[in-house]
Amino acid sequence: MALARAEFLDDETMAELHILRAILAVERGNASLEEILRQEVPG
């Protein structure tokens, strides 16, 4: 989940929240793990 870390360099809590939301999306079937891992880190 490099994308979450890249987006929230100075805020560990926000990075963890982003990761949790991604996990919940996979669990609910709203996204696949492949879709989430395919996201690219901006910059």
Wavefront OBJ file of the C-alpha trace (Angstrom):
o trace
v 0.000 0.000 0.000
v 2.682 2.392 -1.064
v -0.005 4.726 -2.365
v -1.378 5.332 1.135
v 2.093 5.949 2.521
v 2.941 8.336 -0.329
v -0.267 10.318 0.132
v 0.107 10.686 3.892
v 3.842 10.950 4.545
v 3.429 12.836 7.812
v 0.237 11.227 9.107
v 0.460 7.561 10.064
v -3.176 7.486 11.210
v -4.476 8.674 7.841
v -2.315 6.122 6.015
v -3.698 3.338 8.210
v -7.266 4.567 7.663
v -6.720 4.521 3.895
v -5.421 0.947 4.104
v -8.363 -0.124 6.264
v -10.837 1.371 3.785
v -9.151 -0.541 0.963
v -9.399 -3.795 2.926
v -13.083 -3.181 3.655
v -13.757 -2.450 -0.025
v -12.254 -5.814 -0.967
v -14.179 -7.566 1.780
v -17.488 -6.045 0.603
v -16.717 -6.882 -3.010
v -16.561 -3.237 -4.098
v -12.994 -3.662 -5.373
v -10.616 -6.494 -6.063
v -7.209 -6.809 -4.488
v -5.718 -6.531 -7.973
v -7.504 -3.197 -8.538
v -6.176 -1.780 -5.314
v -2.619 -2.980 -5.812
v -2.610 -1.687 -9.400
v -2.922 1.918 -8.203
v 0.226 3.896 -8.861
v 2.006 6.233 -6.514
v 1.764 9.795 -7.864
v 4.948 11.686 -8.561
l 1 2 3 4 5 6 7 8 9 10 11 12 13 14 15 16 17 18 19 20 21 22 23 24 25 26 27 28 29 30 31 32 33 34 35 36 37 38 39 40 41 42 43
